Amino acid sequence: MDCQNAKTGLSPYLDSELPREDAAAIAAHLAQCERCRLLLEELRLVGIALRAQLATHRIPPFGVRSKVRAALALLPALRAPRASAWRSRRIWRRLGRTWLRARAR
């Protein structure tokens, strides 16, 4: 295996996503290639740093979604289209029923 093939497989190798044969080929290449070992270590450190960053990220408390929806419901500009859309649906239903009754006669 050459370095180019090994480099494309390092991330899946690190995540244990490769088939055994491919993982064994990359492991054999890593035993011989210092540059690819350094790249693998760099990828591992980046993964650790990302996980640490995600651990410090605060997840919004439960109920935020309902509070946002309640606040949006108070805005008249966002409520108006729903009401008019509902009215237009009702009108079309009534027209459809009237048309069906007229056709049935």
VMD Tcl script that draws the C-alpha trace (Angstrom):
set ca {
  {0.00 0.00 0.00}
  {1.28 3.44 -0.89}
  {0.96 6.63 1.19}
  {-1.85 8.07 -0.94}
  {-4.11 5.04 -0.36}
  {-3.17 4.98 3.32}
  {-4.00 8.67 3.75}
  {-7.49 8.23 2.33}
  {-8.10 5.34 4.73}
  {-6.66 6.86 7.91}
  {-9.86 8.49 9.14}
  {-12.01 5.35 8.69}
  {-9.13 3.34 10.19}
  {-9.12 5.60 13.24}
  {-12.90 5.21 13.60}
  {-12.71 1.40 13.14}
  {-14.92 1.57 10.06}
  {-12.72 -0.41 7.68}
  {-13.00 -4.09 6.79}
  {-10.37 -6.26 8.45}
  {-8.30 -6.67 5.29}
  {-8.08 -2.93 4.67}
  {-7.37 -2.19 8.32}
  {-4.59 -4.78 8.32}
  {-3.08 -3.27 5.17}
  {-3.09 0.21 6.71}
  {-1.63 -1.12 9.97}
  {1.19 -2.77 8.00}
  {1.82 0.48 6.14}
  {1.82 2.47 9.39}
  {4.44 0.13 10.82}
  {6.77 1.18 8.01}
  {5.87 4.80 7.29}
  {6.72 7.53 9.81}
  {4.87 10.29 7.93}
  {1.60 8.38 7.88}
  {1.98 7.55 11.59}
  {2.41 11.27 12.32}
  {-0.66 12.06 10.22}
  {-2.67 9.42 12.09}
  {-1.58 10.91 15.41}
  {-2.57 14.37 14.18}
  {-6.01 13.08 13.20}
  {-6.38 11.46 16.61}
  {-5.50 14.73 18.37}
  {-7.96 16.68 16.23}
  {-10.69 14.20 17.19}
  {-9.85 14.58 20.88}
  {-9.93 18.38 20.58}
  {-13.31 18.29 18.80}
  {-14.82 16.00 21.42}
  {-13.52 18.27 24.18}
  {-15.02 21.29 22.42}
  {-18.38 19.54 22.04}
  {-18.35 18.57 25.71}
  {-18.16 22.23 26.72}
  {-20.98 23.23 24.34}
  {-24.16 23.81 26.30}
  {-27.31 22.11 25.13}
  {-30.35 24.37 25.47}
  {-32.62 23.38 28.33}
  {-35.75 21.38 27.70}
  {-38.69 23.55 26.79}
  {-36.81 26.11 24.70}
  {-38.67 25.00 21.60}
  {-42.06 25.56 23.22}
  {-40.97 28.99 24.49}
  {-39.82 29.99 21.01}
  {-43.08 28.79 19.48}
  {-45.06 30.72 22.09}
  {-43.08 33.87 21.36}
  {-43.59 33.45 17.63}
  {-47.32 32.98 18.13}
  {-47.47 36.43 19.69}
  {-46.20 38.06 16.52}
  {-49.20 39.15 14.43}
  {-47.29 39.05 11.14}
  {-46.67 35.35 11.51}
  {-50.21 34.53 12.63}
  {-52.04 36.28 9.81}
  {-51.02 34.04 6.88}
  {-52.14 30.93 8.72}
  {-55.60 32.37 9.33}
  {-56.04 33.48 5.73}
  {-54.77 30.15 4.42}
  {-57.24 28.36 6.66}
  {-60.09 30.57 5.41}
  {-59.19 29.94 1.79}
  {-59.14 26.17 2.40}
  {-62.56 26.38 4.00}
  {-63.92 28.36 1.08}
  {-62.58 25.82 -1.41}
  {-64.10 22.96 0.57}
  {-67.49 24.68 0.58}
  {-67.28 25.36 -3.14}
  {-66.31 21.75 -3.75}
  {-69.25 20.45 -1.72}
  {-71.62 22.82 -3.51}
  {-70.31 21.67 -6.85}
  {-70.66 18.00 -5.89}
  {-74.25 18.55 -4.71}
  {-75.10 20.32 -7.96}
  {-73.60 17.47 -9.99}
  {-75.49 14.86 -7.98}
  {-78.88 16.42 -8.83}
}
mol new
graphics top color blue
foreach p $ca { graphics top sphere $p radius 0.5 }
foreach p [lrange $ca 0 end-1] q [lrange $ca 1 end] { graphics top cylinder $p $q radius 0.2 }
display resetview
